[in-house]
Amino acid sequence: MPLIVLVPDEDGVTALSRVSGVKPVRYTPGSALPPEAAEAEVLVPGPVRSAPELLPQLPKLKLIQLLTAGAEDWIPVVPSDVLLSTCRGAHGGATAEWVVAALLSIYRELGQFAADQAARVWNRHSTDTLQEQRVLIVGAGDLGRQLRRRLEPFDTHVTMVGLTAREGVSGVGELPSLLPEHDVVVLMVPLTSRTRGMVDADFLASMRDGAVLVNAARGQVVVTDALVAELGKGRLRAALDVTDPEPLPSDHPLWSMPGVLLTPHVAGSARGARRRSYAVAAAEIGRYASGELPDNLVHGEY
């Protein structure tokens, strides 16, 4: 009997139809489930808000396969006997590309030149450069590795930081000594109890004058009030794809802080993202169908 996988769209049906031993069945979030749901072992879910109503209707559920790299919203609602796998690897390239674009924009002052263009002002001047900048990447998973691969051709000097030290990666305990030595600090960590609020006043105070904080992780990794206080002094700059709160209210001071580049949580939102997500999901479900554990399993917290 094939493995029944519930998918929320036709893209999922198409992608999983190519996986041996798998039968994808389309369902519509918020509507009655198809009869096959009674035998479904795998769910590719829609919004997490549908989980309390949906999960009790799946008596044979063994695996939830996400289409996102982040799992923090799902971890609290997944039953203890159900596996949870993320889509890690699908969006790393696009997110890394956003970081490079943000840094190039900041160092080459593209925002100022765009404003000059709008004002028809010929303001020719030299800018800084990404070359030779010392970049500290906090998060040594897929996102961090993808970013390092893209930054090094710009002749940057990259240091990776992970939860524990290993070859080529410094441990998180070394951050106090590393922060003052780097020009850029890029956050690429999942949101967990360990990372929530890790970038606090002490963290920011340890960064060197003129350094750039890049948040491509989650807004709650940074203590917003502490960041606003530092930015207000003009000592640091920031590129933020995520904020806390999010969406950012129109009257929030981050909108008008000097030295800030803001985007609305779009770092991984590049065309083709759905196709890349389902490619990872299909591989994960294929492993499960063949009797293996998926590579991107999440057990409780990261």
N, C-alpha and C positions, 0 to 999 in steps of 0.2 A: 504494500500500500504506500503511495507517495506521501511525503511530508506535506501537510496542509499549512500554508503560510497565508495569513490575512494581510493584504496590502491596501492602502487607502486611495490608490490611483492607477491609471492605466500604465504609467511609466513603470510602476512596480510589477505589474503583470508582465509587461514586455521583458524587463530585465530578468525576472526570476523564472520565466518560461524557458530560459536557456540553461538553467541549473538542473543537472541530472538528479532524479529522485524527488523533485520538488513540484508541488502543484500550487501555484499562486491563485488566491481567490480574492476578488475585489470586494471591499466593503466601503460603505460611506459613513464617515464619522458623524455621529448624531442621529443616524437612522437605524432601523432594525438590522441585525446581523443576518447574513445568509445562513442556510442550514448547515453548511460545512464548518461553521464556527465551533460546533460541538466537538469536532475532531481536531481543531487547529492546535498545533504545538508551538507555532511561531507567529508573532505579531509584529508587523511594522506599523507603529502607531501614528496617529495624528496628534493633535494638541494634547499636552499632559492634562489639561482640565477635563478631558473625556475619560481619564483613567478610572475614577471611582465607579462610574456607570458601566464601563466597558469590561474591565478585568474580571469581575465576578461572573460574566457570561461565557468565560473561556475556561471550562473545567480541565482541559488537558494542556493548558499553556505551560511551556517549558522555557521559552526564550523570547525576550523582547529585543528586537533589533532596531536601534535608533538610526535616524538619518542625519543626526547631528553629532559633533564631537563632544559637546558638553552633555553631561548626564545629571547635573545637580538637581534639576527639577524632578527627575524620574526616580532617583535613588530612594527618596522617602516613601514612595507609593508602590514600589515593586515588591510583591510577596517574597519572603525569604527563600522559597523553593523555586523561584523563577530566575533564570540567568538574564543578565542585562549586558548588551554589547553596544558599543558606540560606533560611530562612523569615522573614527580617527583615521586620518590619512586622505580624506576626501577634499578637505578645504584648506589644508596646510599651505599649498602653493599659492592660492589666492590671498590668504592672510599674510604670508611672507611678502608677497608682491606689494600689498598695501603698506606694510611697514617701510619697505624700501622707497616707495613713492612718497610717503609722508616725510621721511628723513631728507630725501632730495629736495622736496618742497621747502622744508625749513632751512636747510643749509644753503640752498641756492636762491632763497627768498622769492619763490615763485608767486606767493600771495601778494607781496608788495609790488612786484612787477605787473601782476594782473590789475591791481588797483591803479598803478601808474598808467597802464594802457587805457583803462576806463576813463581816467582823467585826462588822457592825451598829453601825458607828461613824459619827456625823454630824460629819465633819471639814470644815467649810466654810472654804475659803480661796481666795485669788486664785491664778491660774496665769499662766504666760507665754502668749504667743500666736504663731501662725505669721505674723501680719501684720507687715510691715516687716522680716522676717528677710532677711538677705543670703545667697542660696543659690548655691553654685558647683557647676555640673554638669560633671563630668569625663567627657566622651563626648558628641560633638555629632552623633551619628547619629540613627536613628529613635527610640530610647529616650529620648535626651536631649531631642529636640524634643517628643515626646509629654509628657514631664514638664514642660517649660517651659510648654506650653500649659495644663496643669492648675494649675501653681503661681501663675501671674501673676494669676488672678482673686482669689487670697488676698492681693493687694497685697504680694507678696514682690518682692525685687529680685534678678533672676536673671542670672548670668554663665555663659556657655557656654565650655568649653575643648575644643579638638580637637587632633589631631596637629599640624596647621599652622594658622596664623592666617589668617582670612579675614573678610569683612564679617560683623559680629555674633558672631564667634567668636574667642576668644583662643587663642594657641598654647600647647602644653604647656610650652614653655620659660618661660612667664610664671607658672607655678604658684608658685614661691617668693615672688613678690610678691603674688599673689592670695590665698594661703591665710590669711595673718593678717588679711585684711580681710573674711572671710566667717564667718557664723554656722553654716552648714551646708555640708558637702562631700558630694556624692552621686556615687558611682562607678557609671558606666554604660558601661564599656568592655569590649570583648572581651578574652579572655585570649590574649596573644601574648608573644613574647620581650620586647617593649617594655614591656608592662604587668605582667608577672609580678613581684611584689614591689615595684611602684612606690610603694606606700604603706608606707614603711619608717619607721624611727625619726626620721629628719630630716624627712620629710613630716609626720608626726604632731606633731613638736615645733614645726613652723611654724604649726599651726592655733591659733587664738585660744582663750583660756581659756573653757570652757563650751560650745565648739562641738560639733556633732553630726556624726559620720561615718556615712554611710549607704552600705552596700555592697549594691547590687542587680546586681552584675556577676558575678564569680567569686571564690571564697574566696582563691585564690592571688594575687590582685591585692594583698592586704594581707599584710604580715609579721605573723603572729598574735602571736608573742612580743612584738613591739614594741607592738602594740595593747594586749595584756594589761598591759604595763608602764605605759602611759599611763592606761588605765582604772583601774588600781590606785591611781594618785595622785588620782583623782577630778577630774582636770582636764578630761577629755573625756567625751562620751556617745556612744553608738553604736546604730544600728539595723542589724541584720545578717540578711539573708535567706540568705546564703551564708557558709561558713566554710572554713577550712583547718586541720585535716582536716574532711572531710564524708563521712558523717554525723558530728556532733560527739560524741565519746565522753562517757559519762555522768559521768565524773570530771573533765572538762575545766573549767578555771577560768572560761571565758566564761559558763558556765551561771549562775554566782552573782556575776559582777562587778556592781558598782553602776552604774546608769545605762545598762544594756544592754537592748535589746529584741531578742529572737531569734525568728525563724521558720524552719521547716525547708525552705528553698528552694522556696517556694510563691508568690513574687511574681507569676509569670506563669501560675500554675495556677488559672485561673478557669473556671467552667463555660462550655462552648462553645469552649474552646481548640482542640479537634481540628477543629471546623468552620472556625474562623478560620485554622488552619494550612493546611488543604487549599484554602481559597480563595486563599491566597498561592501555594501549590504549583501549583495549576491555572493561575494566571496566568503563572507562570514557565515551566511546561511548554508552555503555549500559545504563548508567545513563541518557544521553541525549535522547536516544531513548524512555525511559520510562517517559520523561517529566521533569526530574530533570536537574539541572545545574551540569556540571562536577566539581569534587573536585579541580582539578588543574588549574582552570581558571586563566588567566593572564589578568588584566585590565590595559592597558597602561604599566606602570612600576610596579615592585614588591614593 
